[in-house]
Amino acid sequence: MTAEAHGTTELLLSRIRDVPDYPKPGVLFKDITPLLADPEAFAVLTDTLAGLCTAHGATKIAGLEARGFILAAPVAVRAGLGFIPVRKAGKLPGATLRQAYELEYGTAEIEVHAEDLAAGDRVMVIDDVLATGGTAEASIDLIRRAGAEVAGVAVLMELGFLPGRARLEPALDGAPLTALITV
């Protein structure tokens, strides 16, 4: 890790607040709102993610609902790329592609507008946290079903004690998975 990368990691990590027992007892929630409220830290995060998108040849950026939107939209602007919202099912008007995925207790569905992605698009998926990887894996499936390629997945923070990386790496089929911070 370069000194600059180390400094970026330290800055970002210093702006993430631990909230014990939220949303339920025994959970240590990683709150990114202090990072978002700090214009310097948020700009560093945006620039870092935009640089990854450029380095991996992305032509569009997909943000996962909901906090992934907060990160991906300014990254798309900074990188000069289009932003694709990946929403919970039923939130987008018009024709959509929908993908179901497994949760710990049940299933959920996400969707994208069918016309927003096409063959030749290289899409970078951005989210705040990689935990179990279910939503990111479903977004990869949606991107490919639309005929686009996956340029990679980038997250602010990976919860290394959960199986997200192990779940995503086969789905990525060689595309990079980058976590700026692993806890």
C-alpha positions, 0 to 999 in steps of 0.5 A: 500500500502506498503512503498516499493510499494509507493516508486515504484509508486512515482519513476515511476510517477516521470518519466512520463511526461505530454504533454498538447494538444498532439496529439490534443488540450484538451488532456493531453498525458502521455509520458513514454519515460523518464521512459524508458530512466532511467535505474533504473526506467525501471528496477524497472518497469520490476521487478515489472511486472515480479513479478506480472506475477510470482505471478499470475502463468503466463506461457507466456506474451502477449504484446499489440502493440506497447508500450506494446511490450516495456514493455512486452518483458523485463518482459518476459525475467526477468520472464523466460517466452515466449513473445507473440506479439499481433499485429495490423491485417496484421502485422504477417506472417503465420496463425493467429487468429484475433479479431475485436473490437470497437473504438470510431469511427469505428473498428480495429483488432488485431491478434496473431500467432495461434501456439503461444498459447495452452491449459494449457498456462496461459497468462498475458497481459501487456500494458502501459496504460489502457484507454477504454479497447478495445484492452485489451478486444480483446486480452483476447478474442484472448487468450481464442479462442486459448485455453489458460487461462488469468492469468491477465492484468497488466498495467503501468498506468490506466486512471481512468476517462475512462471506461477501468476497468469497461469494462475489469472486466467482460471479465477477469472473476475473473482474476486480473487487476493490474494498477501500477499507476492510474491517 
